[in-house]
């Protein structure tokens, strides 16, 4: 039987149970009658994480957006149960005809229906639907049905009609726009057709359109939120490999990361630039893009550590981004951070833009270390113009990002830098620092190397 308690009461009960002592848990279980005790494992509202429960209100689409393993599939399967089941096994539910749409028929069957967190695994014995393989549908004891559809065949949704739908991993569908459109035409039964979308986010137009729709509600969670049900070794491995990277922010944190149209860098390009190890470096510098102000809402001070291999012909030179040590605070705070980064990496020089700070920047740095090797740089062109030669080096595969460096925040800024300027909030402090570092290590030395030498008589 389904609970008549409110989601808030059930969440509160689950939170209490999770933090209760063993004696309190025993007392709680002892106070339940036999039917309640048998029903408890199937009351998802009691055990669910907050992002797995549908928000209140008359929404049309509920997007469950999260990292890998965050419990999205379980949320979708339990929502299907909540829609089709009645108070008793043969009682009608709110939905009679459900559409189950996945990337392929195999994905619908193996993940959404028969998977470990799929519909059959979540259903109590007296309400478990029967899979009719030839008709590709589930049939519940109360007569409700759920039919499987493949997103690779959008025309399959032309004709049928439904009062609810569960859509899984929409962001990776190859024919997402067409399939989504066909599904919207098919959702035409009942008083208020609804659909749930469970997906790891990707920068695709159909997902952004859904998220921007006023009738859409969203719940969100990172992989970490569901750690109690995930292997500890899996969490350790993926966090060590992808934590702090742009890919990790998408696949683990469940964040929708957008590449701005016309950006100088793309997510795919930056992912291809990632390396696990470093060669022997010839030079290493720390580049500083100081913040002008130091109040609570001020920009960060961009601090990037970049090394380079500059032996051999210019076309063989390579640069490696080693660390993003950017900091927010008073001038002495970012000065300490920059000098500490130099010491960690054995950098030979600290370079900084001084257009706005002037001599004050060097003065602050020398208060911390009077002997710091420092080079002042003055910008003669705009940020985008300075960034373009660096972007060209990335296109040539001559700049790499150390995978262990956790450069997600830098990469986010890079994917918002266009030839027309920065399309994000605030200032691209990290990108500016990166540009200064690469200019110091590769662009200026290469220009000098190519410059013809005049023989003196």
Buried (B, 14 or more C-beta within 10 A) or exposed (E): BBBEBEBEEBBEBBEEBEEEEEEEEEEBEEEEEEEEEEBBEBBBBBBBBBBBBBEEEEBBBBBBBBBBBBBBBBBBBBBBBBBBBBEEBEEBBBBBBBBBBBBBBEBBBEBBBEBEBBBBBBBBEEBBBEBEEEEBBBBBBBEBBBBBBBBBBBEBBEEEBBBBBBBBBBBBBEBBEBBBBBBBEBBEEBEEBBBBBBBBBBBBEBBBEBBEEEEBBBBBBBBBBBBEEBEEEEBEEBBEBBBBBBBBBBBBBBBBBBBBEEBBBBBEBBEEBBBEEBEEBBBBBBBBBBBEEBEEEBBBBBBBBBBBBBEEEEEEBBBBBBBBBBBBBBBEBBBBBBBBBBEEBEBEBBBBBBEEBEEEBBEBBEEBBEEBEBBBBEBEEEBBEBBEBBBEBBEEEBBBBBBBBBBBBBBBBBBBBBEEEBBBEEBBBBBBBBBBBBBBBBBEBBEEEEEEEEEEE
